[in-house]
């Protein structure tokens, strides 16, 4: 998250007039959709949007994968739609496959296809992607990776993912703060999933809930989740290793995601000596990004690994850090209740 968004300092105040203008436009646009002057495109299939109201990594994509897994276990045939950030813009719906290049698919859609095995369609117009999946595939429910602000796409359920440590910074709109929509938007969603660390206490969870500042008269369902590291996979040999195998060792950690600090923290928390290499979210990797003058292991997120795997070079000593989403009991119950409302 941009450092100026952490407080209401002088830089944020300089940008405040622009933020007020942006916030006003956001509210007007939302109102136009609400009263019908701007139209939403509905689908004959239920649509679940999993997004956020702030920029930067919140853990949204792992939650999408976890929700798709729950839907499959419940007997649904889910599909995923995405804008395809980082890809060549798809102005018409593009159904990606395992052979679609990262340049055409985008990193997150490629990751979701690999993890879930369900149809993934990308398009700038998410409503068009929804209709493509509904008409051209056998899916019977659709999950949108992001798209909370894409009101042209009608939806049945809205899930907002929040970073429990960073929350909303200074709570101001872009560009003075990190918010895409006002904090009050949380009062209109169906479920809030707050990402925490594995050792977060119940008191700390409730403190984060209090800081969401939800309306007292509107009880939005909420719960917490964390990410567990389950394996390290060498990109070249596909050999699985345990994180404990690297305890006490010095490693390079390459991160091109919205919130790299969580990745660094999880590695250090496991006893690794981490050399940080922070790149921009959706960074377009080149071989030089992974070339170091030593033989130290190089660790990266799955989102980064899907891009590096396309390099035509030997990928030994490079490891993908695989994680799984763990819902706490509150989120598990709330998620089941929300999904059951579709029946």
C-alpha positions in Angstrom: 0.0 0.0 0.0 1.3 3.5 -0.9 2.9 5.0 2.2 1.0 8.2 2.0 -2.2 6.2 2.4 -1.3 5.1 5.9 -2.0 8.5 7.5 -3.5 11.8 6.8 -0.3 13.6 6.2 0.5 16.6 4.1 0.8 14.6 0.9 -2.6 13.1 1.4 -4.1 16.5 2.1 -2.6 17.8 -1.1 -4.5 15.1 -2.9 -7.7 15.4 -0.9 -9.5 17.7 -3.4 -9.0 15.1 -6.2 -10.1 12.4 -3.7 -13.3 14.3 -3.0 -14.0 14.7 -6.7 -13.3 10.9 -7.3 -15.6 10.0 -4.3 -18.4 12.2 -5.7 -18.2 10.5 -9.1 -18.2 7.1 -7.5 -21.3 7.9 -5.5 -23.1 9.5 -8.5 -22.3 6.5 -10.7 -23.6 4.0 -8.0 -26.8 6.0 -7.7 -27.3 6.0 -11.5 -27.2 2.2 -11.4 -29.5 2.1 -8.4 -32.2 4.2 -10.0 -31.8 2.5 -13.4 -30.4 5.3 -15.5 -27.4 3.0 -16.0 -28.3 -0.6 -16.7 -26.9 -3.8 -15.2 -26.8 -6.9 -17.4 -28.4 -9.8 -15.6 -27.6 -13.5 -16.1 -29.8 -16.5 -15.8 -27.2 -18.0 -13.6 -26.4 -16.8 -10.0 -23.3 -14.6 -9.8 -21.1 -14.3 -6.7 -18.7 -11.3 -6.7 -15.6 -11.5 -4.5 -13.8 -8.1 -4.4 -12.6 -5.3 -2.2 -13.2 -1.6 -1.6 -9.5 -0.8 -1.4 -6.5 -1.3 -3.7 -3.6 -3.6 -2.8 -3.5 -7.2 -1.9 -6.2 -8.4 0.5 -6.1 -12.2 -0.2 -9.0 -12.0 -2.7 -7.7 -14.5 -5.2 -7.1 -17.3 -2.7 -10.6 -16.7 -1.4 -12.0 -17.0 -4.9 -10.3 -20.4 -5.2 -11.6 -21.6 -1.8 -15.2 -20.5 -2.7 -15.0 -22.3 -6.0 -13.8 -25.4 -4.2 -16.7 -25.2 -1.7 -19.2 -24.8 -4.6 -17.8 -27.9 -6.4 -18.1 -29.9 -3.1 -21.7 -28.8 -2.9 -22.4 -30.2 -6.4 -22.3 -27.0 -8.4 -20.5 -26.5 -11.7 -18.8 -23.1 -11.2 -17.0 -20.9 -13.6 -14.9 -17.8 -13.0 -14.9 -14.4 -14.7 -12.1 -11.9 -14.4 -11.0 -8.7 -16.1 -7.6 -10.2 -16.7 -5.3 -7.6 -15.2 -1.8 -7.8 -16.7 -3.0 -9.4 -19.9 -3.5 -8.0 -23.3 -6.9 -6.4 -22.9 -9.7 -8.8 -23.8 -12.5 -6.7 -25.4 -14.4 -9.8 -26.2 -14.8 -12.8 -23.9 -11.7 -15.0 -23.9 -11.9 -18.5 -22.5 -8.4 -19.4 -21.3 -6.8 -22.8 -21.3 -3.7 -24.3 -19.7 -1.9 -23.4 -23.0 -2.9 -19.7 -23.0 0.1 -17.5 -22.5 0.3 -15.2 -19.4 0.4 -12.3 -21.8 -3.1 -13.3 -23.1 -4.5 -14.7 -19.9 -3.1 -12.6 -17.0 -1.5 -14.0 -13.9 -4.5 -14.3 -11.6 -6.8 -16.0 -14.2 -4.0 -18.5 -15.1 -3.5 -19.2 -11.4 -7.2 -19.7 -10.8 -7.5 -22.0 -13.8 -4.5 -24.1 -12.5 -5.9 -24.3 -8.9 -9.6 -24.9 -9.6 -9.8 -26.6 -13.0 -13.0 -24.8 -13.8 -13.8 -22.6 -16.9 -12.2 -19.2 -16.6 -13.3 -16.4 -18.9 -11.6 -12.9 -19.1 -13.0 -9.7 -20.5 -12.9 -6.0 -19.8 -16.7 -6.2 -19.7 -17.3 -8.8 -17.0 -21.0 -8.9 -17.8 -20.1 -10.2 -21.3 -17.8 -12.8 -19.7 -20.7 -13.9 -17.5 -23.0 -14.3 -20.4 -20.4 -16.2 -22.4 -19.9 -18.7 -19.6 -23.7 -19.0 -19.2 -24.3 -19.6 -22.9 -21.2 -21.4 -24.1 -20.2 -23.7 -21.2 -21.9 -26.1 -18.8 -21.4 -24.0 -15.7 -24.4 -23.3 -13.5 -22.9 -20.7 -11.1 -20.4 -18.0 -11.7 -17.8 -16.4 -9.4 -16.3 -13.1 -10.3 -12.7 -12.5 -9.3 -12.9 -8.8 -8.3 -15.6 -6.7 -10.0 -17.3 -5.3 -6.9 -17.3 -1.9 -8.6 -18.4 -3.3 -12.0 -22.0 -2.5 -11.5 -22.8 -3.3 -15.1 -22.6 -6.9 -14.0 -25.6 -7.9 -12.0 -24.8 -10.0 -9.0 -26.6 -12.1 -6.4 -24.0 -12.2 -3.6 -21.2 -9.7 -2.7 -18.3 -10.9 -0.6 -15.7 -8.3 0.4 -12.2 -9.3 1.4 -10.3 -7.0 3.8 -6.7 -7.0 5.1 -7.1 -7.3 8.9 -3.8 -5.5 9.6 -3.9 -2.7 7.1 -7.7 -2.3 6.9 -8.3 0.9 4.9 -5.3 3.1 5.8 -6.4 6.7 6.3 -9.9 5.8 5.1 -9.8 8.3 2.3 -10.7 7.8 -1.4 -8.1 7.5 -4.2 -5.7 9.1 -4.8 -5.4 10.5 -1.2 -6.1 7.1 0.3 -6.5 3.5 -0.8 -10.3 3.4 -1.2 -12.1 2.7 -4.4 -15.5 3.1 -2.7 -16.5 4.8 0.6 -16.2 2.6 3.8 -20.0 2.8 4.1 -20.2 0.5 1.1 -19.5 -2.4 3.5 -23.0 -2.1 5.0 -24.6 -3.2 1.7 -22.6 -6.4 1.1 -23.5 -10.0 2.1 -20.3 -11.1 3.7 -16.9 -9.6 4.9 -13.9 -11.9 5.0 -11.0 -10.5 7.0 -7.5 -11.9 6.4 -5.5 -12.3 9.6 -2.3 -14.1 10.5 -2.5 -17.8 11.7 -1.8 -16.8 15.4 -4.4 -13.9 15.6 -6.4 -14.0 18.8 -10.1 -13.8 19.1 -9.8 -10.4 20.7 -7.6 -9.2 17.8 -10.2 -10.4 15.3 -13.0 -8.5 17.1 -10.8 -5.4 17.3 -10.5 -5.6 13.5 -14.3 -6.0 13.1 -14.8 -3.0 15.3 -12.5 -1.0 13.0 -14.6 -1.8 10.0 -17.1 0.7 11.6 -20.2 -1.0 10.3 -23.6 0.5 10.9 -25.0 -0.9 14.2 -28.4 -1.4 12.6 -27.1 -3.5 9.7 -25.6 -6.8 10.8 -23.4 -7.9 7.9 -22.0 -11.4 8.2 -18.3 -11.5 8.8 -15.5 -13.9 9.7 -11.7 -14.3 9.4 -9.3 -16.5 7.4 -5.6 -17.0 7.1 -3.2 -18.5 4.6 -1.2 -21.6 5.6 1.9 -22.5 3.7 1.5 -26.2 2.7 4.4 -26.9 0.4 7.3 -25.5 -1.6 7.5 -26.9 -5.2 10.7 -26.6 -7.2 9.8 -25.2 -10.6 12.1 -27.4 -12.5 11.8 -30.8 -10.9 8.3 -30.3 -9.4 9.8 -31.8 -6.2 7.8 -31.0 -3.1 9.6 -29.6 0.0 8.5 -28.6 3.4 9.0 -25.0 4.6 10.8 -26.4 7.6 13.6 -27.7 5.2 14.6 -24.1 4.8 14.6 -23.1 8.5 17.7 -21.1 9.4 18.7 -20.7 5.8 19.2 -17.5 3.9 16.8 -17.2 0.9 15.8 -14.8 -1.8 12.1 -13.9 -1.7 10.6 -12.4 -4.9 7.2 -10.8 -4.6 5.1 -9.1 -7.3 1.7 -8.9 -5.4 -0.3 -6.2 -3.8 0.8 -6.8 -0.2 4.4 -8.4 -0.2 4.9 -7.9 3.5 2.6 -10.8 4.4 4.7 -13.1 2.3 7.9 -11.9 3.9 6.4 -12.2 7.4 5.2 -15.8 6.8 8.7 -16.8 5.7 10.5 -15.1 8.6 7.9 -16.5 11.0 9.0 -20.0 9.9 12.6 -19.1 10.7 14.0 -18.2 7.3 16.5 -15.5 6.7 14.9 -13.5 4.0 16.4 -11.2 1.3 13.5 -9.1 0.0 12.9 -8.4 -3.6 9.7 -6.4 -4.0 8.3 -5.8 -7.4 5.0 -4.2 -8.5 1.7 -6.0 -8.5 1.2 -7.9 -11.8 4.9 -7.4 -12.6 6.0 -8.6 -16.1 8.9 -10.8 -15.2 12.1 -11.1 -17.3 14.9 -13.7 -16.6 17.1 -11.0 -15.1 14.6 -10.7 -12.2 15.6 -14.1 -10.9 19.3 -14.0 -11.6 21.5 -13.6 -8.5 25.2 -14.1 -8.0 24.8 -16.9 -5.5 23.3 -20.3 -5.1 20.7 -19.4 -2.5 17.1 -20.7 -2.9 14.7 -18.3 -4.6 11.1 -18.4 -3.2 8.1 -16.8 -4.8 4.3 -16.8 -4.6 2.2 -19.0 -6.8 1.0 -15.8 -8.6 4.6 -15.0 -9.5 5.5 -18.6 -10.3 2.9 -19.0 -13.1 4.7 -16.3 -15.0 8.3 -17.5 -14.4 7.4 -21.0 -15.5 7.1 -19.7 -19.1 10.8 -18.8 -19.2 12.8 -21.0 -21.5 15.6 -21.5 -18.9 16.5 -24.0 -16.2 14.3 -23.3 -13.2 16.2 -25.3 -10.5 16.6 -23.8 -7.0 13.4 -21.7 -7.7 10.5 -22.6 -5.4 6.8 -21.8 -5.6 5.3 -21.3 -2.1 1.9 -23.0 -2.1 -0.7 -21.8 0.4 -4.2 -22.9 1.4 -7.0 -20.7 2.7 -8.2 -21.6 6.3 -11.6 -20.2 7.3 -12.3 -19.7 11.0 -15.5 -21.1 12.3 -17.4 -17.8 12.0 -16.4 -17.4 8.3 -17.1 -21.1 7.6 -20.6 -20.8 9.0 -21.3 -17.4 7.4 -20.0 -18.6 4.0 -22.2 -21.6 4.1 -25.3 -19.5 5.0 -24.6 -17.1 2.1 -24.1 -19.9 -0.4 -27.2 -21.8 0.9 -29.3 -18.6 0.2 -28.8 -19.3 -3.5 -30.9 -22.6 -3.3 
